[in-house]
Amino acid sequence: MNVIVNGKPKSGETLRDVIKDEPYVDGANIVIIKGSKKEVEEEAKKYVIKTTKGSITIAITENNESSKFWKENYKLFENKNLRWKSGVDVSFGAITIDLDISPEKKQFKKWDVVLSLSGLDKNEGHLVFVKKDVEEMYGLENPKIGIVVGGKRVISNLTKGDKILSIEPIRETKEEVDYLVTKDLNLKLEDGWEIYTYFEATFDGLPKSVEHALAIMEDGFFEISENTNTYIADCRLQTLIIDEENFKDRDRGVITVRNTGNGIGKVYIYREGRVSSLSHTVVGKVTKGMELIDFSEEGILTVVTNPKRLNAIGLTQREAEELFKEYGIKVVREGNTDDDAIVIEQIPEYTMDILKTKEVKVVGIEPDKLVCIEIFDKEAPITAWYFRKTTGLTTRRVGKLKVYFKHKDLIMFEGNKEYAKGLLPENTPKDKVEANTIAVTNMVKRYKGMIGVRLSDSDKFGPTGETFEGTNLVAKIVKNAEYLMNVKNGDTVYLLEIK
C-alpha cells in the first residue's frame, strides 16, 4: 500500500511497516487522514476592515439582530471617519441603524466589536471597537456582534482623520475530514492515506518560559490533560511559577505558557486563534504535524522540539560536551572537570540564552557527592509534588536543597512558603522513622514546608524534628547518605532521583 507518512511517500502493509525511522513514542497517538472534501461557507464569519492605518479583522460571534444588520449593511461603514477615540473604545460612523433602542448598560470585554447608537439616536449609528473591559450603554438591546481577531495594534494607532477604506467578507473553506486516531501499529493500510506520527514545535520567546515548555516536552511527548475546541493543554507542570509575560496574538498553532491564575504553569497549543492576553506568554508555534493537534482529544502526542532542550544537568562532563557540540556551543568546565564528574549547574541556565551567547559553563561534582533518592509519589502525591517543586526536580535531573540547620544526625533544609500551602497530612509515620528518610512538615504544625532528613532511626520525632502527626514522609536516600555527615549550615546538597 502506498501512503504518505509525515509528508513522505512510503509503502507497506501495516502501520508498523511505514513508521520505521519516523519520530514516534510508544503508545502515542497516530493520526490518519483517509480522505476529505472541501466546502465554501455560504455565509462569511470574518471580515477584513481596511483603514488608513492598516487592516483589522473581526469575527462575528453573535447571532442577534445587530449581527444580522451588520451582515446586510456592513458596506455602509466604508469611507466613514474615526468619530471618537477614548481610553475605553474607538468608533467609526455615522450611519442610520434602525434597530430597537435600549438605555441599559451591559458588560463588554476587551476587543469586543459592537454597534452603537450615540445619544440613543438611530441616525448616529457607529461601529465600535472596545479597548478594555467595561460596563457601558451603547443604545441597543444586543450591541455586540463579534470580536477583534487581528489588527489590535492598528486600533491602538488610530488617530483623528483616519477612516475605513473598505470592508470585505472572508468566506472560509470548510473541510470535512475522514480521519482515524489510533495506537494500533498492526493496523492494515489503504492506498492514499496520510499518516502523522509527530508534531514539530519551534520555539522563539522569553528564555524562562521557553525552558518551561521545553522541559514539559523533553521526553519527546505532549500529554493532553485538557481538550477544548480552541486548544489542548499539558498540565503536568501546573502551579510552577512563571514570571515572564509578552503580549502577542494567540494564533492557530501558537504555543503559550500560562503565567498567572489557577492554570499557572500549563502549556497550551491553540487549534483556533484567540485574542492576546497578558496571562499567556507566547513561546513558540507548531510548524509541522498540526493534524495531531486538531484531531487528538486525549492521550499523548509525539513531539520534536526545535531547538531541543540544552540541559546538561545530571549528565557527565563528557556527555555535556557532546550535547552542546551539535549547536556549536563552547563549553567551559568548572568545579570537578573530570570526564565522569556529574554536572550540577550550567550557566546560562536556559536554552535560548545559551544559543544567544554560544558559550556555557558547566559545574561538576564527584559522583559520590550526589545524594541519590527515591520519591514516594504513590504514598504522598501532594508532598512529592511540593518536594519536586522546591528542589527543582520538576524540570531538572538534579535537584538541590540549602542546609538550614544541622544538629547531630538531624539535617534541616529550607522549604518554600509559596508552595507550602495545602500540605495536608499524608504518609505520616506509624511506629518509627527509619534512617535516611526525608520528610516535610505538614500544615498541622507551624513551620509547614520545612524539609529534613534524619541519619538514624527514631521512634519519637520525624526528620524535621516534629512529632509524627506533623510529619509527611516523602523520600528515602538510597545512595551516598554518608556525604551528609559532613555538610554545614548554608551548604547546598544536590539530589539525583532514581526511578
N, C-alpha and C positions, 0 to 999 in steps of 0.2 A: 504494500500500500504506500502511495506517495502522499506525504503530508508536509506541512511547514511547521518547524519547531523553533520557537523564538526567532522567527524571521528567516530561517534557513531551511532549504529543501532537504528532506530525509526520507528514507524508505525503511519499512519494517512491518511486521505482523502485529506486534503488541506495543503498548506504551513504553514498556521497559526497553524494547529494542531501539527506540528512536530518541530516548532522552539520555543515552550514554554520552558522557563528556559534556553534558549540559549542567549548569548550576542547579542543584536540587538538594534540599534537606529531606531526609527520610520522614515520611508522614505528613509532608506539607501538601497544600492544595495544588492541583494542576488544573488549569482552565483550558477547555477545548471548545473552539468555535466551530460548530458544524455547518453553519450557513447563516445568511442574513438577507433581509430585504429592506430597502430604504423607502421612506415616505416623507414628502414635504409637508410641513404643518400648514393646515388651511388658514389658521389664524396666528398672527405674529404675537409672541410673548415678550419680545425685546425690541427696543427702539434705539437708534443712534441719533442723538441730538447734536448737530454740528453748530458750534458757536464761533464767534470771532476769536476766542481764546483756545479753542480746541474742542474735541468731541466728548460727549457724556453719553454713557449707555445706561438705560434703565430697563428693569424687568417688571412686567405687570404681574403682580402677585394677588390682586384682589378681584373678586367677582361681584361688583356692585354697580350702581347707576353712574358713579363717577368714572370708573374704568371703562364702562360702555361708552360714555360720552367721549372719553379720550380716543378710543379706537375709531370712532366715527368722525372725529373733528380735530385730530392732532395737527393737521396741516394748518389750522387757523393760527397756531403759535409761531409759524415761520415768519421771519422778519420782525418779530416783536422784540422790543428793547428790554434791558435789565431795568426793572421798576424800583426795586429796593434791594439792599444788602445789609443785613444786620448780623449780630453775633449768633442769632438763632436760625435764620433762614435767608434764602435768596429767591427772588421771583422774577418771572418774565410775564409780560402782558401789555395791554389788557385785551380780553375778548369777552363776548357775551356767553355766559354759561346758564342755560335755562333749566336749572335743577332746583329741588326743594331746598329752602333756606333753613338753617339751624344755628341758633346763637350758642349752642352748647360747646363747652371746652372739652377737648379729648386729649388722650396721651399719645405722643408720637415719639418714635425713636430716631436716633441719628441716621441720616441718609434715607429716610422715608421720602417718597415723592407724593405730593398732594395737589389737588385742585383747590383754589381758594376764591371766595367772594369777598373782596375788601369792602368794609363798611356794610356788609350784607346786601350789596348792590349787584344784581345779576349782570350788569354791564361792566363790572370791574372784576372779571374772571382772570385768574393768574395760575401759572404753573410754578409750583414752589418746591424747592429742594431744602429739606430740613437738615441743619448742620449740627444739632445737638439734641439730646433727649429733652422733651419739653411738654408741658400741658398748654394747649393753645386752642383758640377758636378760629377756624378757617371758613366758617359760614355755610358749610354743607353738612348734611346728615352723615355721610360717609366720604370724607375728603380724600383718604389715602387711595392711591392707585397702584403703587409699587415701591420699589427700592432702587437706589443707585448701585450698579454693579461695576461701573468703570468710569474713570474721569473725575474722581473725587478732588484731585489736585486742580483740575480745571475749574471746578466750582469754587474752590478756595481762592483762585486767582482772578475771578471775575470782578470787573470794576465798572463804574458808570460809563456808558457809551457802548458797552458790549451788547450783542444781540444774537438771537437764534437765526442761523443762516438756512438750515434745512433740517427736516426730521424724516428719517426713513425707517420702515419696519425691517426687522430681521426675521425671516422665515427659516427656522432651523430644520435640518433634515433629521427625522426620527429614524432610528434603525431598530428593527425587530430582529433580535439575535436568537438563534437556536444554539444554546450552549450547554455545557456539562462541566460541573466541578467535581473532580474525583481525586482519589489517592490510590486507586487500583492500578498498579503497574502492569497487571496481566490483561488489561482491557484490550479487546480486539479493535484494530483501527479500521477506518474507512477512508477512501481516497478523498483528498481535498481538505481534510481537517486542518485547522490552525491550532497549534498547541503552545501553551505558555507555561513554563516551569518556574520562572522567577521574574522579579521586577528590579530595575536599577534605580537607586536613589542617589542623586547627585547633590552634594552639599556645598553651600557658599553663604555663610552667615556669621553671626556673632559666635566667637570661639567656645564659650562655656555651653551655650545652648546646642550648638552643633555637636559638641562632645557628648552631651546627654543623649541625643538621638543616635549617634554612632555607638554609644555604649549599649543601647537597647537592641541594636541590630548587629552587634559584634559577633554573635554566634551564628550569623547567617540567616536569621529568620525574624519576621514581624508577627506578633501574636495579636489576633483580633479579639480584644477584650470588649469593645463596643462597636456596634454596627448600626448606622442610620442611612437614610437616603443620601445624605450630604457627605458623610465621612466615615472612616473606620479609625479606631484608636487602639493603641497598645498602652495598657495601664500598669505594666509591671513595675515601673519606677514612679508611680504616682506618690505624691507627698514629698518627693525630693524638692528642695527649694531651688528655684531658678530665678535669678535676679537680673536678667537681661531682657530688654524689650526693643522691638522696632515696630514700624507702622507701615506694613506692606500688605498689598492685596492678597487674599487667600484664594487664588485662582484654582481651577481644576488641576489636580496633580500636586499641589503645593503641600509641603510637609511643615508642620508647626509644632512647637513645644508650648504647652500651657504654662504661663509664668505666675499666675495668681489664682486665688479662689479654691473651691473644693477639688477641682481637677488638676491642681498644680503638679507638674511632672509628667502628665500624659503626653504622648506623641500622637499627632493626628495626621492623616492623609486625606485630602479632600477629593471627593468624587464630583462635586459641583462647587462653583465659585461662591464665596461668602465675602461680605464686606470686611475690610481690615479692622483689627481690634488690638488694642494695647495689651490685652490679656493673652494674646497669642504671639509668640516670637517665630517669625518665618525663618526656617533654617535650610530649606532645600526644595527639591522638586523630583517627582518621578519622571525619569527620562526614557524608560523602556518598560514594557510589560504592564501598562495601565489596566489591561484586561483583567489581571489578577485582582486589582483593587475594585474594579467595577462589579465583578460577579461573585466574589467570595463574601459570605456572610458570617463565617466562623472558621476556627482552625488557625493554622499558621501558614505564612507565606514566605517562600524563599526570597532573600534579598541579597543583592550585591551592591555595596556602597562605593561611591566614588567621591573623595578618596576613601580607602579603608582606614580604620582607626589606627593611628600611630601611638600605640600604648605599650611601652616596653616593661612596665611594672610587673614583676613576677617572673620575667624571663631572666636567663643568664646574660652576662655581659656579651658573650659571643652571639647569642640569639638576637640580642638588641641590635648589634651591628648589622646583622643580616636583614632585620626588619626595615631599618632606615636606609639601607643601601639602595633598595628598589626606587626610592624617591630622591636619591642623590643628596641625602642629608648627612652633614658632617657630624660625627659622634665624638664627644669628649667624655672619656671615662673619669669618674671621680670616686672617692671612697675606696673600697676594695675593687681594684681594676682587673683581678684575675678573670680568666675566661669563664670559670664556673661560679663566680660570685653572682648573687641574686640582686637584680635591680629593684630598689625600693622607692626611688624618686626619679622623676625626669623633669628637666627644666629647658624650655617651657613645658607646661603640663598638657596643653591642649593641641590637638592635631592641626588645626588651622593656623595657630601661632608657629608651630614647628615648620610647616610648609612655607610660611612667610619668611622666617629667619634663616631657613636652610641649615640650622645648627641646633643640636640638642646636647645637654649634659645629662648623663645617666650616672646615678649614685648606686654603688653596690655594697652589699654586706656579705659576710661569711654565711654560708647556708645554715650553720649551727646557731646563728643569732636570730633566725627566723622562727617564731613560735607557731607551730602547726596546730590547727584546731579543727574540731568537728562541731557544727552548729545544730542545735535541737529545733529544726524547723517544724517538725510534726508536733512535738510535745509543747512548744512555746512559740507559736507563729507570730504573735504580736510582739513579743520581746525579741525574737530573732530579727524581725524587720527593723525594730529600733536599733538593735546592735549593729546590723549591717549599715544602716544609715549613719550611725555615729562613727563607725570605724572607716567608712568609705568602701566597704566590701560590696556595696550595691553596684558600683561602676569600676572598681579596681580589683585586680587579682590579689594585691597585698593591701591589707588594711593597717591602720595604726591607732594607737592609744597613747595618751600622755599620762605618765605616772603622777598622781596627785598626792599619794601618801603611801608610805611603806612602814610596816611595823612587824618585825619578826617574819612569820610566814604569811602575813596578810598584805596584799598589794591592791591599792585603790587607784582607779583611773577616772579621769574627767569624763562626765557624761555630756548630754546636750539637752538643755532646758526646753528648747523649741520643739524637739522631737519627743520629749518625755511625757507629754500629755496622753492620758488614756492607757497608761501601763497597768492594766488590771492584773490581779494575782493569777498566775498560771505556772504550772510545773514547779510548785513550791516543794521544798524538801520534806520528807516524812520523818525518818529516824536520824539520819546523819547526812552530811555533805562530804563526798569523797574528795581526796586531794586532787588538785589541778582542775577543779571545776570552776567555770566562770559564771557569775550571776549578776543580775541587775536588781536594784532596789525598786520595788513596785510602789504604786500610789497609796498603799496603806500607810507608808512611812513618809516622813517629812522630806527626806532627801531622795525623792524618786528620780530615777535615771542614772544614779551612780553605778559604776561598773567595778567589779572586784574579782580577785582570784585568791584562793587560799591553797597553799602548797602542802598542806597536811589535812587529814580527816578532822571533822568537827561534828559533835552531836548537839551543839548548843547554838552556834551562830553561823550564819551564811557567809559567803565570800566578801560581802560588803559590810560585815560587822553587825548586820541586822538579825533579829530573830527570824525563824523560819517563815512566819506568815507574811513577812515583808520582803521575801527573797524569791526571785524568779530565776531558776536555773536555765541558762541559755546556751552554754557550750562547754566543751572539755578540751584540755590540751592533750594532744596525742604524741607530740614530739618536741624536744628542746625546752621542756619546762624548767630544767635546771638553770637555763640562762637567766631566768627571772630572779634568782637568788642574789645577783649582783647589781640589779638596777637601782637607781637612786631617784629621789623626788625630782620631777622635771624631765626625766628621760623619756624618749619615745620608744615604744615597743611595737615591733612590726609583726603582723599576723598573716599567715597563709592558711586559707581554708582548704581542707582535704575533703573531697567529695567522693 
